[in-house]
Amino acid sequence: MAPKSRVSRAIESFLENTAFGFLCGIGKQFPSSCPSLSRICASTISSGQEVDASHSALASVRRVRFNESEWAVPAERGADALWEIREFISRKAFPLMFPIEYRWVRGDDIWLSPNYRRDSVHIFVHQFRGMPFEAYFQACVRFA
């Protein structure tokens, strides 16, 4: 598996920054359009794989500004926490443009690490800059 080409990276950067930022701006002006816009954005995400040096494969330019919150929970609690957050979102109908991120991390022996001596799941929630996020984040932390 080869690293992405420059053209591929440029197209990806345009979609993740310019196009996504434009759609987030529309969602901010017209919150009821967020579910449809989010589905359009999700349809462009590749499920492909890439092999490259970590500084190339994992780092990317992010020009779309947002608020973010992250929690680390014991891995065995991760699926339940994610389910509860999704259920909460479906009941409240928040105007969200960003997906929830869910990342499993192996335990380590670093004393101040959130993964110290346990496998953990990190859950990230985001909200586009200028859109209401406080109630959403406060509710999500209860489930984490």
A tleap script that builds the chain and sets N, CA, C and O, in Angstrom:
source leaprc.protein.ff14SB
mol = sequence {
  NMET ALA PRO LYS SER ARG VAL SER ARG ALA
  ILE GLU SER PHE LEU GLU ASN THR ALA PHE
  GLY PHE LEU CYS GLY ILE GLY LYS GLN PHE
  PRO SER SER CYS PRO SER LEU SER ARG ILE
  CYS ALA SER THR ILE SER SER GLY GLN GLU
  VAL ASP ALA SER HIE SER ALA LEU ALA SER
  VAL ARG ARG VAL ARG PHE ASN GLU SER GLU
  TRP ALA VAL PRO ALA GLU ARG GLY ALA ASP
  ALA LEU TRP GLU ILE ARG GLU PHE ILE SER
  ARG LYS ALA PHE PRO LEU MET PHE PRO ILE
  GLU TYR ARG TRP VAL ARG GLY ASP ASP ILE
  TRP LEU SER PRO ASN TYR ARG ARG ASP SER
  VAL HIE ILE PHE VAL HIE GLN PHE ARG GLY
  MET PRO PHE GLU ALA TYR PHE GLN ALA CYS
  VAL ARG PHE CALA
}
set mol.1.N position { 0.849 -1.169 0.000 }
set mol.1.CA position { 0.000 0.000 0.000 }
set mol.1.C position { 0.896 1.235 0.000 }
set mol.1.O position { 1.796 1.350 0.833 }
set mol.2.N position { 0.658 2.141 -0.915 }
set mol.2.CA position { 1.519 3.311 -1.089 }
set mol.2.C position { 0.944 4.533 -0.379 }
set mol.2.O position { -0.260 4.601 -0.131 }
set mol.3.N position { 1.806 5.500 -0.052 }
set mol.3.CA position { 1.322 6.769 0.501 }
set mol.3.C position { 0.443 7.492 -0.528 }
set mol.3.O position { 0.532 7.225 -1.726 }
set mol.4.N position { -0.392 8.393 -0.055 }
set mol.4.CA position { -1.253 9.162 -0.953 }
set mol.4.C position { -0.406 10.097 -1.817 }
set mol.4.O position { 0.643 10.579 -1.389 }
set mol.5.N position { -0.874 10.341 -3.024 }
set mol.5.CA position { -0.178 11.255 -3.922 }
set mol.5.C position { -0.442 12.702 -3.501 }
set mol.5.O position { -1.345 12.969 -2.709 }
set mol.6.N position { 0.348 13.626 -4.032 }
set mol.6.CA position { 0.148 15.054 -3.733 }
set mol.6.C position { -1.230 15.516 -4.197 }
set mol.6.O position { -1.896 16.291 -3.511 }
set mol.7.N position { -1.644 15.043 -5.349 }
set mol.7.CA position { -2.958 15.431 -5.876 }
set mol.7.C position { -4.057 14.918 -4.944 }
set mol.7.O position { -4.996 15.649 -4.629 }
set mol.8.N position { -3.942 13.677 -4.510 }
set mol.8.CA position { -4.918 13.099 -3.601 }
set mol.8.C position { -4.977 13.881 -2.288 }
set mol.8.O position { -6.062 14.154 -1.774 }
set mol.9.N position { -3.815 14.238 -1.751 }
set mol.9.CA position { -3.767 15.029 -0.509 }
set mol.9.C position { -4.383 16.416 -0.712 }
set mol.9.O position { -5.068 16.922 0.176 }
set mol.10.N position { -4.144 17.033 -1.872 }
set mol.10.CA position { -4.699 18.363 -2.154 }
set mol.10.C position { -6.226 18.308 -2.242 }
set mol.10.O position { -6.915 19.181 -1.714 }
set mol.11.N position { -6.741 17.291 -2.902 }
set mol.11.CA position { -8.198 17.132 -3.003 }
set mol.11.C position { -8.796 16.897 -1.622 }
set mol.11.O position { -9.819 17.489 -1.278 }
set mol.12.N position { -8.169 16.044 -0.838 }
set mol.12.CA position { -8.628 15.753 0.518 }
set mol.12.C position { -8.634 17.024 1.369 }
set mol.12.O position { -9.595 17.276 2.096 }
set mol.13.N position { -7.567 17.826 1.283 }
set mol.13.CA position { -7.480 19.078 2.040 }
set mol.13.C position { -8.581 20.056 1.626 }
set mol.13.O position { -9.175 20.717 2.478 }
set mol.14.N position { -8.852 20.150 0.332 }
set mol.14.CA position { -9.925 21.021 -0.152 }
set mol.14.C position { -11.267 20.583 0.424 }
set mol.14.O position { -12.036 21.411 0.912 }
set mol.15.N position { -11.548 19.283 0.369 }
set mol.15.CA position { -12.825 18.781 0.873 }
set mol.15.C position { -12.950 18.978 2.380 }
set mol.15.O position { -14.003 19.389 2.866 }
set mol.16.N position { -11.862 18.682 3.139 }
set mol.16.CA position { -11.902 18.765 4.598 }
set mol.16.C position { -11.918 20.201 5.114 }
set mol.16.O position { -12.385 20.449 6.226 }
set mol.17.N position { -11.430 21.126 4.344 }
set mol.17.CA position { -11.327 22.510 4.816 }
set mol.17.C position { -12.287 23.444 4.093 }
set mol.17.O position { -13.223 23.958 4.706 }
set mol.18.N position { -12.075 23.669 2.826 }
set mol.18.CA position { -12.892 24.636 2.093 }
set mol.18.C position { -14.339 24.182 1.963 }
set mol.18.O position { -15.252 24.902 2.368 }
set mol.19.N position { -14.559 23.001 1.406 }
set mol.19.CA position { -15.928 22.531 1.181 }
set mol.19.C position { -16.655 22.281 2.506 }
set mol.19.O position { -17.798 22.704 2.676 }
set mol.20.N position { -15.994 21.596 3.442 }
set mol.20.CA position { -16.623 21.319 4.736 }
set mol.20.C position { -16.903 22.612 5.496 }
set mol.20.O position { -17.965 22.752 6.103 }
set mol.21.N position { -15.965 23.561 5.471 }
set mol.21.CA position { -16.182 24.854 6.132 }
set mol.21.C position { -17.378 25.586 5.552 }
set mol.21.O position { -18.167 26.175 6.290 }
set mol.22.N position { -17.516 25.552 4.237 }
set mol.22.CA position { -18.656 26.183 3.574 }
set mol.22.C position { -19.966 25.546 4.034 }
set mol.22.O position { -20.921 26.250 4.360 }
set mol.23.N position { -20.008 24.222 4.059 }
set mol.23.CA position { -21.222 23.526 4.479 }
set mol.23.C position { -21.533 23.783 5.958 }
set mol.23.O position { -22.700 23.898 6.333 }
set mol.24.N position { -20.495 23.873 6.798 }
set mol.24.CA position { -20.721 24.192 8.213 }
set mol.24.C position { -21.326 25.592 8.355 }
set mol.24.O position { -22.197 25.813 9.196 }
set mol.25.N position { -20.863 26.525 7.537 }
set mol.25.CA position { -21.428 27.883 7.555 }
set mol.25.C position { -22.903 27.877 7.188 }
set mol.25.O position { -23.694 28.608 7.785 }
set mol.26.N position { -23.279 27.063 6.214 }
set mol.26.CA position { -24.695 26.938 5.854 }
set mol.26.C position { -25.467 26.358 7.029 }
set mol.26.O position { -26.547 26.844 7.366 }
set mol.27.N position { -24.914 25.312 7.658 }
set mol.27.CA position { -25.571 24.701 8.812 }
set mol.27.C position { -25.742 25.676 9.967 }
set mol.27.O position { -26.745 25.634 10.679 }
set mol.28.N position { -24.768 26.547 10.150 }
set mol.28.CA position { -24.860 27.555 11.216 }
set mol.28.C position { -25.999 28.533 10.929 }
set mol.28.O position { -26.728 28.923 11.841 }
set mol.29.N position { -26.154 28.926 9.672 }
set mol.29.CA position { -27.224 29.853 9.292 }
set mol.29.C position { -28.592 29.187 9.263 }
set mol.29.O position { -29.605 29.815 9.566 }
set mol.30.N position { -28.611 27.919 8.898 }
set mol.30.CA position { -29.862 27.173 8.764 }
set mol.30.C position { -29.729 25.848 9.516 }
set mol.30.O position { -29.524 24.807 8.892 }
set mol.31.N position { -29.845 25.871 10.862 }
set mol.31.CA position { -29.605 24.667 11.671 }
set mol.31.C position { -30.421 23.441 11.261 }
set mol.31.O position { -29.961 22.312 11.432 }
set mol.32.N position { -31.609 23.646 10.732 }
set mol.32.CA position { -32.419 22.486 10.346 }
set mol.32.C position { -31.802 21.725 9.167 }
set mol.32.O position { -32.184 20.586 8.898 }
set mol.33.N position { -30.854 22.349 8.468 }
set mol.33.CA position { -30.197 21.677 7.339 }
set mol.33.C position { -29.032 20.790 7.784 }
set mol.33.O position { -28.496 20.037 6.971 }
set mol.34.N position { -28.633 20.862 9.049 }
set mol.34.CA position { -27.458 20.113 9.524 }
set mol.34.C position { -27.532 18.607 9.285 }
set mol.34.O position { -26.544 18.038 8.822 }
set mol.35.N position { -28.639 17.932 9.571 }
set mol.35.CA position { -28.656 16.481 9.324 }
set mol.35.C position { -28.381 16.132 7.855 }
set mol.35.O position { -27.597 15.226 7.571 }
set mol.36.N position { -29.013 16.835 6.935 }
set mol.36.CA position { -28.800 16.559 5.514 }
set mol.36.C position { -27.373 16.881 5.099 }
set mol.36.O position { -26.740 16.108 4.380 }
set mol.37.N position { -26.870 18.015 5.549 }
set mol.37.CA position { -25.503 18.408 5.203 }
set mol.37.C position { -24.492 17.411 5.781 }
set mol.37.O position { -23.505 17.074 5.127 }
set mol.38.N position { -24.742 16.947 6.996 }
set mol.38.CA position { -23.842 15.979 7.621 }
set mol.38.C position { -23.812 14.667 6.846 }
set mol.38.O position { -22.757 14.050 6.696 }
set mol.39.N position { -24.975 14.245 6.354 }
set mol.39.CA position { -25.015 13.018 5.550 }
set mol.39.C position { -24.214 13.184 4.258 }
set mol.39.O position { -23.529 12.256 3.828 }
set mol.40.N position { -24.298 14.359 3.642 }
set mol.40.CA position { -23.510 14.630 2.429 }
set mol.40.C position { -22.025 14.530 2.762 }
set mol.40.O position { -21.266 13.888 2.037 }
set mol.41.N position { -21.611 15.165 3.857 }
set mol.41.CA position { -20.200 15.132 4.264 }
set mol.41.C position { -19.743 13.708 4.543 }
set mol.41.O position { -18.661 13.303 4.116 }
set mol.42.N position { -20.556 12.957 5.252 }
set mol.42.CA position { -20.189 11.579 5.603 }
set mol.42.C position { -20.039 10.712 4.359 }
set mol.42.O position { -19.234 9.781 4.339 }
set mol.43.N position { -20.806 11.016 3.333 }
set mol.43.CA position { -20.733 10.195 2.118 }
set mol.43.C position { -19.411 10.375 1.370 }
set mol.43.O position { -19.075 9.561 0.510 }
set mol.44.N position { -18.662 11.426 1.688 }
set mol.44.CA position { -17.384 11.667 1.005 }
set mol.44.C position { -16.196 11.055 1.730 }
set mol.44.O position { -15.079 11.075 1.213 }
set mol.45.N position { -16.424 10.510 2.924 }
set mol.45.CA position { -15.325 9.961 3.718 }
set mol.45.C position { -14.925 8.598 3.172 }
set mol.45.O position { -15.764 7.717 2.984 }
set mol.46.N position { -13.654 8.445 2.924 }
set mol.46.CA position { -13.123 7.199 2.385 }
set mol.46.C position { -12.897 6.193 3.514 }
set mol.46.O position { -12.492 6.564 4.616 }
set mol.47.N position { -13.155 4.952 3.234 }
set mol.47.CA position { -12.856 3.902 4.211 }
set mol.47.C position { -11.551 3.206 3.845 }
set mol.47.O position { -11.245 2.127 4.352 }
set mol.48.N position { -10.795 3.834 2.966 }
set mol.48.CA position { -9.540 3.250 2.506 }
set mol.48.C position { -8.483 3.202 3.593 }
set mol.48.O position { -8.663 3.715 4.697 }
set mol.49.N position { -7.386 2.574 3.245 }
set mol.49.CA position { -6.262 2.466 4.166 }
set mol.49.C position { -5.057 3.151 3.561 }
set mol.49.O position { -4.954 3.302 2.344 }
set mol.50.N position { -4.151 3.561 4.425 }
set mol.50.CA position { -2.941 4.229 3.979 }
set mol.50.C position { -1.783 3.764 4.852 }
set mol.50.O position { -1.931 3.596 6.062 }
set mol.51.N position { -0.647 3.561 4.232 }
set mol.51.CA position { 0.563 3.233 4.971 }
set mol.51.C position { 1.574 4.329 4.660 }
set mol.51.O position { 1.905 4.579 3.501 }
set mol.52.N position { 2.054 4.972 5.709 }
set mol.52.CA position { 3.026 6.058 5.540 }
set mol.52.C position { 3.596 6.360 6.919 }
set mol.52.O position { 3.140 5.814 7.924 }
set mol.53.N position { 4.592 7.233 6.957 }
set mol.53.CA position { 5.145 7.676 8.233 }
set mol.53.C position { 4.035 8.390 9.012 }
set mol.53.O position { 3.219 9.095 8.418 }
set mol.54.N position { 4.001 8.213 10.336 }
set mol.54.CA position { 2.910 8.766 11.141 }
set mol.54.C position { 2.757 10.270 10.972 }
set mol.54.O position { 1.631 10.767 10.951 }
set mol.55.N position { 3.867 11.017 10.849 }
set mol.55.CA position { 3.749 12.472 10.702 }
set mol.55.C position { 3.084 12.862 9.385 }
set mol.55.O position { 2.565 13.972 9.264 }
set mol.56.N position { 3.091 11.975 8.405 }
set mol.56.CA position { 2.418 12.242 7.133 }
set mol.56.C position { 0.980 11.721 7.128 }
set mol.56.O position { 0.067 12.405 6.666 }
set mol.57.N position { 0.791 10.531 7.635 }
set mol.57.CA position { -0.525 9.898 7.573 }
set mol.57.C position { -1.507 10.465 8.592 }
set mol.57.O position { -2.705 10.524 8.317 }
set mol.58.N position { -1.028 10.882 9.758 }
set mol.58.CA position { -1.935 11.287 10.835 }
set mol.58.C position { -2.097 12.796 10.992 }
set mol.58.O position { -3.074 13.251 11.587 }
set mol.59.N position { -1.168 13.568 10.474 }
set mol.59.CA position { -1.248 15.022 10.621 }
set mol.59.C position { -1.910 15.625 9.387 }
set mol.59.O position { -1.612 15.238 8.258 }
set mol.60.N position { -2.802 16.566 9.612 }
set mol.60.CA position { -3.448 17.251 8.495 }
set mol.60.C position { -3.805 18.672 8.905 }
set mol.60.O position { -3.959 18.965 10.090 }
set mol.61.N position { -3.934 19.533 7.936 }
set mol.61.CA position { -4.301 20.925 8.166 }
set mol.61.C position { -5.785 20.977 8.489 }
set mol.61.O position { -6.598 20.362 7.798 }
set mol.62.N position { -6.134 21.702 9.528 }
set mol.62.CA position { -7.539 21.882 9.920 }
set mol.62.C position { -7.840 23.380 9.958 }
set mol.62.O position { -7.441 24.075 10.893 }
set mol.63.N position { -8.538 23.867 8.950 }
set mol.63.CA position { -8.883 25.291 8.896 }
set mol.63.C position { -10.296 25.567 9.407 }
set mol.63.O position { -10.637 26.712 9.702 }
set mol.64.N position { -11.100 24.542 9.512 }
set mol.64.CA position { -12.458 24.699 10.026 }
set mol.64.C position { -12.356 24.739 11.551 }
set mol.64.O position { -11.881 23.783 12.164 }
set mol.65.N position { -12.792 25.821 12.158 }
set mol.65.CA position { -12.675 26.000 13.605 }
set mol.65.C position { -13.905 25.414 14.314 }
set mol.65.O position { -15.031 25.507 13.827 }
set mol.66.N position { -13.647 24.811 15.480 }
set mol.66.CA position { -14.715 24.142 16.205 }
set mol.66.C position { -14.345 24.044 17.680 }
set mol.66.O position { -13.188 24.224 18.062 }
set mol.67.N position { -15.347 23.756 18.495 }
set mol.67.CA position { -15.146 23.422 19.901 }
set mol.67.C position { -15.172 21.907 19.998 }
set mol.67.O position { -15.914 21.234 19.281 }
set mol.68.N position { -14.345 21.380 20.903 }
set mol.68.CA position { -14.217 19.932 21.032 }
set mol.68.C position { -14.096 19.557 22.505 }
set mol.68.O position { -13.536 20.301 23.311 }
set mol.69.N position { -14.628 18.404 22.830 }
set mol.69.CA position { -14.444 17.840 24.150 }
set mol.69.C position { -14.136 16.358 23.990 }
set mol.69.O position { -14.632 15.705 23.073 }
set mol.70.N position { -13.317 15.840 24.886 }
set mol.70.CA position { -12.873 14.443 24.800 }
set mol.70.C position { -12.922 13.809 26.180 }
set mol.70.O position { -12.616 14.450 27.186 }
set mol.71.N position { -13.315 12.528 26.211 }
set mol.71.CA position { -13.316 11.759 27.448 }
set mol.71.C position { -12.663 10.418 27.188 }
set mol.71.O position { -12.778 9.857 26.099 }
set mol.72.N position { -11.986 9.918 28.186 }
set mol.72.CA position { -11.432 8.561 28.136 }
set mol.72.C position { -12.186 7.733 29.167 }
set mol.72.O position { -12.260 8.094 30.342 }
set mol.73.N position { -12.736 6.629 28.712 }
set mol.73.CA position { -13.479 5.735 29.607 }
set mol.73.C position { -12.873 4.338 29.488 }
set mol.73.O position { -12.259 4.017 28.470 }
set mol.74.N position { -13.036 3.508 30.514 }
set mol.74.CA position { -12.552 2.127 30.398 }
set mol.74.C position { -13.146 1.473 29.147 }
set mol.74.O position { -14.324 1.661 28.842 }
set mol.75.N position { -12.338 0.720 28.441 }
set mol.75.CA position { -12.762 0.139 27.161 }
set mol.75.C position { -14.070 -0.647 27.285 }
set mol.75.O position { -14.908 -0.599 26.385 }
set mol.76.N position { -14.245 -1.360 28.382 }
set mol.76.CA position { -15.463 -2.157 28.518 }
set mol.76.C position { -16.715 -1.284 28.662 }
set mol.76.O position { -17.828 -1.787 28.508 }
set mol.77.N position { -16.558 -0.013 28.948 }
set mol.77.CA position { -17.674 0.926 29.085 }
set mol.77.C position { -17.909 1.734 27.800 }
set mol.77.O position { -18.928 2.413 27.679 }
set mol.78.N position { -16.985 1.665 26.853 }
set mol.78.CA position { -17.009 2.512 25.665 }
set mol.78.C position { -18.253 2.389 24.806 }
set mol.78.O position { -18.857 3.400 24.446 }
set mol.79.N position { -18.644 1.175 24.473 }
set mol.79.CA position { -19.804 0.979 23.600 }
set mol.79.C position { -21.081 1.511 24.250 }
set mol.79.O position { -21.907 2.134 23.584 }
set mol.80.N position { -21.241 1.265 25.550 }
set mol.80.CA position { -22.425 1.766 26.254 }
set mol.80.C position { -22.447 3.293 26.265 }
set mol.80.O position { -23.495 3.902 26.046 }
set mol.81.N position { -21.296 3.911 26.520 }
set mol.81.CA position { -21.218 5.376 26.540 }
set mol.81.C position { -21.572 5.950 25.172 }
set mol.81.O position { -22.324 6.920 25.082 }
set mol.82.N position { -21.039 5.361 24.117 }
set mol.82.CA position { -21.340 5.838 22.769 }
set mol.82.C position { -22.822 5.693 22.463 }
set mol.82.O position { -23.434 6.608 21.911 }
set mol.83.N position { -23.399 4.563 22.812 }
set mol.83.CA position { -24.827 4.337 22.583 }
set mol.83.C position { -25.666 5.388 23.312 }
set mol.83.O position { -26.609 5.932 22.737 }
set mol.84.N position { -25.335 5.676 24.563 }
set mol.84.CA position { -26.093 6.660 25.343 }
set mol.84.C position { -25.978 8.059 24.729 }
set mol.84.O position { -26.957 8.805 24.700 }
set mol.85.N position { -24.796 8.413 24.244 }
set mol.85.CA position { -24.615 9.723 23.599 }
set mol.85.C position { -25.455 9.790 22.322 }
set mol.85.O position { -26.123 10.793 22.072 }
set mol.86.N position { -25.425 8.745 21.528 }
set mol.86.CA position { -26.223 8.735 20.289 }
set mol.86.C position { -27.713 8.823 20.587 }
set mol.86.O position { -28.443 9.527 19.889 }
set mol.87.N position { -28.167 8.123 21.607 }
set mol.87.CA position { -29.579 8.195 21.982 }
set mol.87.C position { -29.948 9.605 22.431 }
set mol.87.O position { -31.001 10.124 22.060 }
set mol.88.N position { -29.081 10.225 23.232 }
set mol.88.CA position { -29.317 11.592 23.688 }
set mol.88.C position { -29.419 12.551 22.503 }
set mol.88.O position { -30.325 13.383 22.451 }
set mol.89.N position { -28.499 12.436 21.564 }
set mol.89.CA position { -28.507 13.308 20.387 }
set mol.89.C position { -29.807 13.129 19.611 }
set mol.89.O position { -30.402 14.115 19.176 }
set mol.90.N position { -30.249 11.910 19.432 }
set mol.90.CA position { -31.468 11.672 18.648 }
set mol.90.C position { -32.699 12.269 19.324 }
set mol.90.O position { -33.637 12.678 18.640 }
set mol.91.N position { -32.710 12.323 20.640 }
set mol.91.CA position { -33.850 12.909 21.355 }
set mol.91.C position { -33.824 14.426 21.339 }
set mol.91.O position { -34.882 15.055 21.297 }
set mol.92.N position { -32.652 15.024 21.372 }
set mol.92.CA position { -32.533 16.478 21.486 }
set mol.92.C position { -32.480 17.191 20.141 }
set mol.92.O position { -32.747 18.391 20.070 }
set mol.93.N position { -32.142 16.478 19.083 }
set mol.93.CA position { -32.057 17.054 17.740 }
set mol.93.C position { -31.135 18.272 17.690 }
set mol.93.O position { -31.518 19.328 17.185 }
set mol.94.N position { -29.927 18.120 18.212 }
set mol.94.CA position { -28.937 19.190 18.128 }
set mol.94.C position { -28.534 19.406 16.674 }
set mol.94.O position { -28.464 18.445 15.908 }
set mol.95.N position { -28.269 20.649 16.278 }
set mol.95.CA position { -27.786 20.901 14.913 }
set mol.95.C position { -26.293 20.602 14.823 }
set mol.95.O position { -25.473 21.503 14.998 }
set mol.96.N position { -25.935 19.363 14.556 }
set mol.96.CA position { -24.532 18.941 14.558 }
set mol.96.C position { -24.019 18.727 13.143 }
set mol.96.O position { -24.718 18.175 12.293 }
set mol.97.N position { -22.784 19.174 12.899 }
set mol.97.CA position { -22.140 18.991 11.601 }
set mol.97.C position { -20.978 18.002 11.666 }
set mol.97.O position { -20.514 17.531 10.627 }
set mol.98.N position { -20.506 17.682 12.860 }
set mol.98.CA position { -19.320 16.838 13.021 }
set mol.98.C position { -19.706 15.452 13.516 }
set mol.98.O position { -20.646 15.309 14.298 }
set mol.99.N position { -18.993 14.440 13.068 }
set mol.99.CA position { -19.250 13.094 13.591 }
set mol.99.C position { -18.681 12.951 15.004 }
set mol.99.O position { -17.833 13.740 15.422 }
set mol.100.N position { -19.141 11.966 15.714 }
set mol.100.CA position { -18.532 11.604 16.987 }
set mol.100.C position { -17.321 10.749 16.653 }
set mol.100.O position { -17.402 9.866 15.800 }
set mol.101.N position { -16.206 11.001 17.313 }
set mol.101.CA position { -15.022 10.160 17.118 }
set mol.101.C position { -14.934 9.171 18.274 }
set mol.101.O position { -15.226 9.501 19.424 }
set mol.102.N position { -14.532 7.975 17.945 }
set mol.102.CA position { -14.452 6.882 18.920 }
set mol.102.C position { -13.150 6.156 18.643 }
set mol.102.O position { -12.964 5.590 17.566 }
set mol.103.N position { -12.261 6.173 19.602 }
set mol.103.CA position { -10.928 5.607 19.378 }
set mol.103.C position { -10.546 4.688 20.537 }
set mol.103.O position { -10.544 5.108 21.694 }
set mol.104.N position { -10.223 3.433 20.221 }
set mol.104.CA position { -9.775 2.472 21.219 }
set mol.104.C position { -8.263 2.605 21.371 }
set mol.104.O position { -7.538 2.659 20.378 }
set mol.105.N position { -7.784 2.659 22.630 }
set mol.105.CA position { -6.353 2.830 22.902 }
set mol.105.C position { -5.913 1.773 23.916 }
set mol.105.O position { -6.559 1.572 24.944 }
set mol.106.N position { -4.810 1.107 23.607 }
set mol.106.CA position { -4.264 0.089 24.507 }
set mol.106.C position { -3.711 0.761 25.773 }
set mol.106.O position { -3.170 1.866 25.714 }
set mol.107.N position { -3.853 0.086 26.900 }
set mol.107.CA position { -3.326 0.584 28.167 }
set mol.107.C position { -1.815 0.771 28.116 }
set mol.107.O position { -1.123 0.136 27.320 }
set mol.108.N position { -1.322 1.641 28.968 }
set mol.108.CA position { 0.119 1.902 29.000 }
set mol.108.C position { 0.592 1.985 30.453 }
set mol.108.O position { -0.195 1.779 31.377 }
set mol.109.N position { 1.859 2.283 30.647 }
set mol.109.CA position { 2.414 2.397 31.999 }
set mol.109.C position { 2.891 3.820 32.284 }
set mol.109.O position { 3.795 4.022 33.096 }
set mol.110.N position { 2.292 4.795 31.626 }
set mol.110.CA position { 2.646 6.210 31.823 }
set mol.110.C position { 1.749 6.755 32.927 }
set mol.110.O position { 0.527 6.789 32.780 }
set mol.111.N position { 2.344 7.172 34.010 }
set mol.111.CA position { 1.623 7.491 35.243 }
set mol.111.C position { 0.485 8.489 35.055 }
set mol.111.O position { -0.579 8.285 35.639 }
set mol.112.N position { 0.646 9.545 34.282 }
set mol.112.CA position { -0.411 10.551 34.118 }
set mol.112.C position { -1.293 10.316 32.890 }
set mol.112.O position { -2.106 11.174 32.547 }
set mol.113.N position { -1.151 9.211 32.250 }
set mol.113.CA position { -1.913 8.903 31.042 }
set mol.113.C position { -3.355 8.521 31.382 }
set mol.113.O position { -3.591 7.860 32.394 }
set mol.114.N position { -4.320 8.924 30.556 }
set mol.114.CA position { -5.693 8.458 30.769 }
set mol.114.C position { -5.833 6.966 30.496 }
set mol.114.O position { -6.871 6.375 30.797 }
set mol.115.N position { -4.800 6.354 29.931 }
set mol.115.CA position { -4.814 4.925 29.620 }
set mol.115.C position { -3.919 4.132 30.569 }
set mol.115.O position { -3.552 2.994 30.276 }
set mol.116.N position { -3.572 4.732 31.701 }
set mol.116.CA position { -2.665 4.104 32.651 }
set mol.116.C position { -3.261 2.787 33.155 }
set mol.116.O position { -4.311 2.768 33.797 }
set mol.117.N position { -2.572 1.701 32.852 }
set mol.117.CA position { -2.927 0.353 33.291 }
set mol.117.C position { -4.339 -0.100 32.900 }
set mol.117.O position { -4.921 -0.962 33.557 }
set mol.118.N position { -4.885 0.485 31.827 }
set mol.118.CA position { -6.185 0.016 31.347 }
set mol.118.C position { -6.334 0.359 29.867 }
set mol.118.O position { -5.856 1.394 29.402 }
set mol.119.N position { -6.998 -0.519 29.150 }
set mol.119.CA position { -7.401 -0.196 27.788 }
set mol.119.C position { -8.545 0.812 27.915 }
set mol.119.O position { -9.412 0.678 28.778 }
set mol.120.N position { -8.531 1.810 27.051 }
set mol.120.CA position { -9.517 2.879 27.132 }
set mol.120.C position { -10.141 3.144 25.780 }
set mol.120.O position { -9.600 2.786 24.734 }
set mol.121.N position { -11.284 3.775 25.834 }
set mol.121.CA position { -11.923 4.313 24.647 }
set mol.121.C position { -11.968 5.822 24.844 }
set mol.121.O position { -12.385 6.313 25.892 }
set mol.122.N position { -11.530 6.551 23.815 }
set mol.122.CA position { -11.602 8.004 23.826 }
set mol.122.C position { -12.771 8.412 22.941 }
set mol.122.O position { -12.865 7.997 21.786 }
set mol.123.N position { -13.646 9.220 23.488 }
set mol.123.CA position { -14.814 9.702 22.758 }
set mol.123.C position { -14.665 11.211 22.607 }
set mol.123.O position { -14.450 11.930 23.583 }
set mol.124.N position { -14.782 11.676 21.368 }
set mol.124.CA position { -14.637 13.097 21.054 }
set mol.124.C position { -15.949 13.603 20.465 }
set mol.124.O position { -16.528 12.964 19.587 }
set mol.125.N position { -16.413 14.745 20.948 }
set mol.125.CA position { -17.567 15.404 20.332 }
set mol.125.C position { -17.135 16.812 19.931 }
set mol.125.O position { -16.290 17.425 20.584 }
set mol.126.N position { -17.722 17.311 18.857 }
set mol.126.CA position { -17.337 18.597 18.277 }
set mol.126.C position { -18.582 19.408 17.946 }
set mol.126.O position { -19.671 18.864 17.766 }
set mol.127.N position { -18.395 20.717 17.870 }
set mol.127.CA position { -19.444 21.606 17.386 }
set mol.127.C position { -18.780 22.764 16.653 }
set mol.127.O position { -17.808 23.337 17.145 }
set mol.128.N position { -19.292 23.106 15.495 }
set mol.128.CA position { -18.757 24.192 14.678 }
set mol.128.C position { -18.743 25.497 15.465 }
set mol.128.O position { -19.672 25.792 16.217 }
set mol.129.N position { -17.680 26.273 15.283 }
set mol.129.CA position { -17.519 27.549 15.985 }
set mol.129.C position { -18.742 28.434 15.764 }
set mol.129.O position { -19.222 28.598 14.642 }
set mol.130.N position { -19.230 28.998 16.863 }
set mol.130.CA position { -20.373 29.897 16.801 }
set mol.130.C position { -21.717 29.211 16.955 }
set mol.130.O position { -22.750 29.874 17.040 }
set mol.131.N position { -21.708 27.886 16.990 }
set mol.131.CA position { -22.954 27.157 17.215 }
set mol.131.C position { -22.996 26.731 18.681 }
set mol.131.O position { -21.946 26.540 19.293 }
set mol.132.N position { -24.188 26.578 19.254 }
set mol.132.CA position { -24.288 26.223 20.673 }
set mol.132.C position { -23.662 24.850 20.947 }
set mol.132.O position { -23.934 23.874 20.249 }
set mol.133.N position { -22.816 24.806 21.985 }
set mol.133.CA position { -22.148 23.535 22.298 }
set mol.133.C position { -22.216 23.173 23.772 }
set mol.133.O position { -22.045 22.003 24.116 }
set mol.134.N position { -22.460 24.137 24.655 }
set mol.134.CA position { -22.354 23.877 26.090 }
set mol.134.C position { -23.290 22.778 26.561 }
set mol.134.O position { -22.846 21.850 27.237 }
set mol.135.N position { -24.572 22.853 26.224 }
set mol.135.CA position { -25.531 21.847 26.692 }
set mol.135.C position { -25.207 20.477 26.117 }
set mol.135.O position { -25.344 19.463 26.800 }
set mol.136.N position { -24.782 20.451 24.874 }
set mol.136.CA position { -24.405 19.191 24.214 }
set mol.136.C position { -23.225 18.553 24.931 }
set mol.136.O position { -23.277 17.369 25.266 }
set mol.137.N position { -22.164 19.313 25.173 }
set mol.137.CA position { -20.965 18.769 25.832 }
set mol.137.C position { -21.267 18.355 27.261 }
set mol.137.O position { -20.814 17.300 27.705 }
set mol.138.N position { -22.029 19.172 27.995 }
set mol.138.CA position { -22.347 18.848 29.387 }
set mol.138.C position { -23.146 17.556 29.481 }
set mol.138.O position { -22.933 16.751 30.388 }
set mol.139.N position { -24.061 17.360 28.549 }
set mol.139.CA position { -24.851 16.133 28.565 }
set mol.139.C position { -23.986 14.924 28.214 }
set mol.139.O position { -24.121 13.867 28.830 }
set mol.140.N position { -23.103 15.072 27.235 }
set mol.140.CA position { -22.266 13.945 26.812 }
set mol.140.C position { -21.338 13.483 27.919 }
set mol.140.O position { -21.090 12.285 28.052 }
set mol.141.N position { -20.821 14.406 28.715 }
set mol.141.CA position { -19.885 14.020 29.769 }
set mol.141.C position { -20.590 13.149 30.823 }
set mol.141.O position { -19.932 12.343 31.482 }
set mol.142.N position { -21.869 13.290 30.990 }
set mol.142.CA position { -22.610 12.443 31.945 }
set mol.142.C position { -22.599 10.983 31.522 }
set mol.142.O position { -22.671 10.092 32.369 }
set mol.143.N position { -22.510 10.731 30.234 }
set mol.143.CA position { -22.556 9.357 29.736 }
set mol.143.C position { -21.176 8.724 29.673 }
set mol.143.O position { -21.052 7.503 29.574 }
set mol.144.N position { -20.155 9.538 29.729 }
set mol.144.CA position { -18.784 9.041 29.581 }
set mol.144.C position { -18.243 8.497 30.889 }
set mol.144.O position { -17.102 8.038 30.943 }
savepdb mol mol.pdb
quit
